[in-house]
Amino acid sequence: MELTADTGSWSGWIGRSHPLIVHLPIGILFIAFILMILTRGDRRPGLKAALNPVLLAAALSAVASCIAGYLLSLGGGYDERVLTTHQWLGIGVAVISLVLYVVERRNPAATWRLPLFIIMLLLLTAAGHYGGSLTHGDDYLTQAMPASLRKLTGTATRNDNATTYTNIQDARVYEDLVVPVLSARCYGCHNAQKLKGGLRLESIALIRRGGEHGPVLKDSLPEESELYKRLILPENDEHRMPPKGKPTLTPQELELLYWWIAQGAPAGRKVKELPAPPRVRAVLAGMEPAGVKDHNEFVPAAATAQLNGKAVQALVARGVKVLPVAADNNYTAVSCVNAPGFSDKDMALLLPLKEQLIWLDLSGTQITDEAFNTLAELKQLTRLDIRNTQVKGIQLARLSACAMLRYLNLSGAPVSDTALSSLSKNKKLQQLYLYQTGAKPAVIQQLRHTNPDLKIDTGGYRLTMLASDTTVYHKAAK
């Protein structure tokens, strides 16, 4: 009988109680087994009197668990073979529990009680294994095993055969970066054993096939793809994935998935073959294998102090993204891409992170030249992006205090020649972007002369006109 049209049904509610109810017979049957061992013969008559009611409670709860499990299975979304095996094992446990109760009442001295108990415990263990496979996938336990233990026992996980990479630029985006995220966060509910929503995610073909409600991918449109949209829903939304109570994706994992879908969800493509925005580059730098990132001049080799948690929270509350740059140190990247209202008065929020902040993206914000008062204190900066802001470069010379600066983007800022000339003091500067700054060729030439390794990009590229680019129409003769 349904409760209401929009609140579910009695059968659905009882079915979803199965994971709760199923723990009762498990615990009670183990207690009953211990009591039987302790009271064999005529020992401990006080405990022996408790065995009968304990067996009755175990049998009733086992039957209730079977009923709830059957109602839960009616919802579908499970591998039929594994489901059937789990069901019959559960029924076997319930039947043996009832038999043990009857035997204990009528013939407590029966010698075959112990073998029956052992059979029941074996069935209980097998039923639990198949139930876990339905819920979490068949390699849920082996995924968490140390590699040495997996090798010793001869077990394997989905990722054991994954190709390793020594440089993040050579990593395959889907196979090496996306698959581990899906495996850790999504395969538990979307695999061959548990088809939640009729959706499997173990391969590109299965992802593109979608589930009961249609495709989950729209190439190059992450915001329109269910695979991504459901990951960023509010925590109390019933459609959010992973569901409430299960580990959610980290900001870095979300960035990877967003980027992969935005690039068309390709397979077999390497990192270096796809354009990556600054946020993704920050995530990828943090995934660089040990021994490679040490040679990355944009990330200091030495570790630094731990981040100020309250300072990070203050920035996040302002809409600013704070991402780790590397896995084995505390250097971080800050991006205001989602905080266009970030202004001079907010710059002070960056100061508690001045020892850890090395990549800073202030593009498109409301900062002015006053921001350089704070920027001059961020002496660990290696990357700074202030394009398309209200900066005029009046105090650009203050960046000379940022001796580690290697990348600077001033595109869209009307910087004076005098201000640009001051960048000659930044001896480690390698990349300078001056598109739509009005920079004069003489100043650019002077900077290149001062720093021969400096690459200056002024934009405004012109392509050679081809004959095929122009169509000529001739008026027809009368």
N, C-alpha and C positions, 0 to 999 in steps of 0.2 A: 504494500500500500504506500503510495507516494505521500510525502509530507506536504509539499507544495510544488508547483511547477518549476520554481526557480531555486529551490533549496536542496534538491537531490531526492533520494528515496531511502526507505528503510534498508533495502537490500544493499544499496551502495554504501550506506553508512556502516552497516554491520560488516560488509566485506572489507572496508578500509580499516576495521578494527583488528583484522587478522594479525598484522605484525605485533600488536599489543597482546592479544590473547595467546598467541603461539608460545610466548615465553613462559606462560604458567605451567603447562604440562611438562615442559623441559625441566624446569627447576623442581617441580613436585616429584617427577619420576626419579630424578637423581637422589632426592631425599629418601624416597621409598626404597631405592636400591641400597642406600647406606643403612637404613633401618633394618632391612632384611638381613644384611651381613652382620650387623651388631646383635641381632636377636635370634640367630640360628640356634636350633635346639631349644632349650628352656632358659636361655640366658636373658637377662634384663626384661622381665615380664612387663614392667611399666612401659618400656619403649615398644614392646610387642603389641600392646593394646592400641598404640597410635598408628600401626601399619595399615589397618583396615580403612580408617577414614582418610588416610593420606592417599591410598590407592584409589579410593572412590573419587576424591577431588581430582586426582591425575586423570582418571578415565573421563570424567565429565568435562574437564577443561580440554582434553584432547579431542573429544567429540565436537565441542563448541568451536575449537580451532579449525577442525575440518569443515564445518558448516560455513564459517566466516571465510575460509580460504576458497571454497567453491564459489561463494557469492562474489568474491574479489576477482576470480578468474573469468567471470561472465563479462567483465569490462573489456577483455581482449588485450592485445598488445604484448603477448608473451609467446615464446617459442613453444609450440604444441608438444614437441617431444619431451622437452625438459619439464614443462608444466605437468604433463601426464605422469611422468616418473615421480615428481615431487608429490602429486596428489595421492598416488597409490602407496607411497612410502608413509605419508601422513596417516592414511586410513589404516595401514598396517599397525602403526604405533597405537592408534586409538583402539583397534580390536584387541591387541595383546594387552593393553592396559585394562580393558574390561575383563578379559580372561583371567589376568592376575588377581583382580579384585574378587572374582567369583571363587577362584581357587583358594585364596586366602581366607575367605569366609567359611568354605566347606571343608577344606583339607589343608590346614596351615602347615602340616608336616610333609607335604608332597616334595619329593626329592628333585622333581624336574622344574621347580620354581626358579632356581638359579639359572639354568640354561635359558629358560624363557625370558628372564630378566636381561640376560646378556644379548639375546637376539633383539629384544626390544630396544636396548641402548644402541646397538649397531644400526637398526632401522632409523632411530632418532637422529643419529649422526649423519646418515646418508640423506635423510629428509632435510636436515639443516643445510647440508652442502648444496643440494639442488635448489633450495629456497634462496640461498645466498647468490647462486648463479643467476636466478631469475631477477633478483633485485639489483645486483651490482656487476654482473658479468662473470664469465667463467674464470677470469684470471685476477679477480679482485684481491685475493690474498697474495698471489705471486708477484703482483705489481709492487707490493710494499716490501718484498723480500730483499735483503742485501744481495748484491750480485754474486758474492762468494757462496751464499747459501743456495741460490738458484742453480749455480754451476754444480754444486755438490749433489743436489737432489735431481738434477736433470730437468728442471722446469724452465719455462720460458714465458716471456710476456710479449705483448704486441710490439714493443719498442726494442727488443733485444737484437733484432736484425737491421735496425735503422743504421744508415750510413753515417759515420762520424765525420766531422769536418774540423779542420785545423784553423780555418779562417772564416769568420762569420760571412764574409762576402761570397764565399764559395758554398754556403749552405743553401739547400733547396728550400724555398719558402714554405711550400705545402708539406713536403715529406719530412723535413728536419725541424721546422719551427711550428707549423700549425697542428700537425698530427699529435705531437706530445700534449698540446693544450687540450685538444678534443678528447684524447685518450684519458687524461687525468680528470677532466671536468664533465664530459658528456657521454662517453661510451657506457657508463654504468647504467644509463636509462635508455640508450639508443644503440642497441647491439642485437645480434642474432637471437639472443635468449630473451631480451626484454625490449619489445618494440613499442615504446611509449609513443603514442600518436602515430603509430605505423611508420616511424622514422628510424632509419639506420644511418650512422655517420662514419662507418669504418673505411669508406673510400670515396673518391670524388664522384664516381658514378652513382653511388647510393645517396650522397648528399644532393646531387642534382635531381635525382628522382623525387626527392621530397617525401612527405608523409600523407596522412589521411586528409590534411587540409591544403594539399598542394605543394608547390615548390617552396623551399626555404632560402633559396639563393636568387638574387637578381643581380646579374653581373654588373660590377662597377657601381652598384647602388647599395652600400651597406645599410643606410637608413631605411631602405625599403625591403631589406632581406630579413626574414623571420629569424634566421640563424643568428643575426646580430641584434635585431630589435628586442628580442626577448631577454637578452643578456643585460640590458640597461634599463629594464622596467623597474619601478619602485619595488622595494623588498616585500611589501604587503600585497603586491599584485599577484593573483593566482596564476597568471600566465608567465610569470618570471621564471627564467631558467639560469642556473640550476634552481630547483625549488627551494623554498625556505627550509633551513636546517642543514643544507648541504654547502660545502665550500664554494664560494663564488670566484669568478675569475678576477685576477689582479688587474690593475690598470695597465700594466705592461702587456698582459695577455689580450686584453681588449684592444689595445693599440695594434697588435699584430694581426688579429682577426679582421679588424676594420681595414687595415692596409691591404691585406690579402684579397678581401672581397672587392675593395675599391680598384684593385688592379685586374679585376676580372676573374678572381678565384682560379688562377692558373695552377697547373701541375707541372713539375719538372723544371720550373724556372728558378734560377739562382738569385740570391739577394742582389748581386751586382748587376743583374740584368733588368731590374725594376727600379724606377725612380722612388726615392724614399724622402718624405718630408722630415724636418728636424726632429719632431717627436719620435718618429720611428727610428731615426738614426740614433737617438739617445737610448732607446730600448735595445737596439741591435748591439750597440757598443757594450751594454751591460751583459750581453750574452756571448761576448767574445771569449773563446777558450783561453785558459791560462797559458801564458807565454806569448800570446799574440798582442793582447791589449797593452802589454808593457811597452810595446814599440809604438803605440799610438800617441803622437805628440799632443793630441788634443785632450788626453787624459793623463794627469800626473802619475808617475810610477809609485810614489809613496802613498800610504794610506793616511787618512786624516781622522779627526775626532768625530764622534757620533753626532748625528743631526739633532737639533733642538726640536723635540716633538711639538711643543706649543707653537713654535715659529712656523713649522710646516702646516699645522692646523689653521693658523691665521691666514696663510696664503691660500690654502685650499678653500677656506670660507669666502675668500675674495674671488673665487673662480679660477685661481691660478693652478696650473698643473705642476707638480713636483715629482720628478722621476729620477731613480738612481741611474747613474751612468755606467757603473761597473758593479760586478757581483761581489768583489772582495775588498772594496773600500767604500767610503761614505761620500764620495764625490757625487754631485747631483746636477740635474738640469732643471731649469725653471722656464716654463712657457706660459705666456699670457694670451695665447691664441684664442682662448675662450673668455678672456677678461678685457674686452676693448676699452672698458672704462677705467682701467688701471692708469693712475696719474702720478704726478710728482709726490703728492702727499702719501701715496702707498709705497714709495720706494724704500722707506724706512723698514718695511716688513722684510726686506731682503738682507738687512745687516746681520741678524743673528745667524745667517747661513754663509757669511762671507768667507769662512775657511773651507767650506765644502762646495760652494757654488762655482761651477766652471763653465757651464753653458747657459746663456741667458737670452731668451727671445722676448723682446718688448715690441715687436712689430705690430703696427696698427693700433697702438695704445694712445693715450692722451698725454704722454710725457713731453716735457719741454727741455730746454737746456739746463734747467735747474737739476734735472736728474743726474747730471754728471758729477754733482757733489757726492752723491751716493756711489755712483759707478766707480769713482776713483778709489773707493775703499774696498772694492771687490777685487783684490789683487790676484786672486787665483783664476780669474776669467781667462778662458782660452777662446771662447766663441761669444760674440755679441751681435745681435740682430736688432737694429732700431730703425728699420726701413718703414716708410709710410707713417711717420710720426710728425709731431710739430717741432722736432728738433731742427735748429738752424746752424748748429755747429759752433756757436760762439765760444763754448767752453770745451771744445773737442780736445784741446791740448791737455786737459786733465786726464785723458786716457793714457798718457805717458806713464802714469802710476801703475797701470795694468801691464806689467812687464811680460806676462805670460800670454798676452793676447795674440792669437794666430789667425782669427777670422773676424772680419768686421763688415757688416752690411749697412750702408748708409743710403741705399736707394730711396729716391723720393724726397730727400732732405736737401734744401738749398744751402749747401755748405760753402763757405767762403774759401778763397784760395789760401788765405793765411791759415785758416783752421786746418785745411787738408795738409798743408806743409808740415804742421806739427806732428803728423803721424810718422814722420821720418825717425822720431825718437822710439817708436815701437819696433825694435830691431827684430823681434820674432814674428812679426806680422807676415802671413803667407798669402792670405786671400782678402781682397778688398773689392767691394761691390759699390759702384758709383752711378748706377743707372738713374737718369733724370735728376742728377745733382747739379748740373751745370758746370762740372769740373772742366777747367781749361787744359788743353793738351800740354802746355808748358809745365803745369803743376804735376800732371801725371808722369811726364817724362822725368821730372826732378825726383819724384818718389821712386821710380824704377831705377834711377841712377844711384840713389841712396841705398836701396835694398834690391839688388838684382834678382833675388829669389821671390820677390813679391809679385803675385799674379793679380792684375787689376782688370776688373770686368766693368766696362762702361755701358754695356747693353747697346740698344739702338742698332741692331744688326741689319745689314742690307743684303738681300739676295740678288744674284745676277738675274736680270730679266731674260727669260727664254722666249724664243719665237712662239712657242705654243701657249704662252701666257696671255697673248693678245689676239683677239679675233677681229679682223678687219672686215667691215661690211661695205660693199660697193653698191651704189645706187644703180638699179637696173636701167639700161638705156631705153628710152622711149622709141 
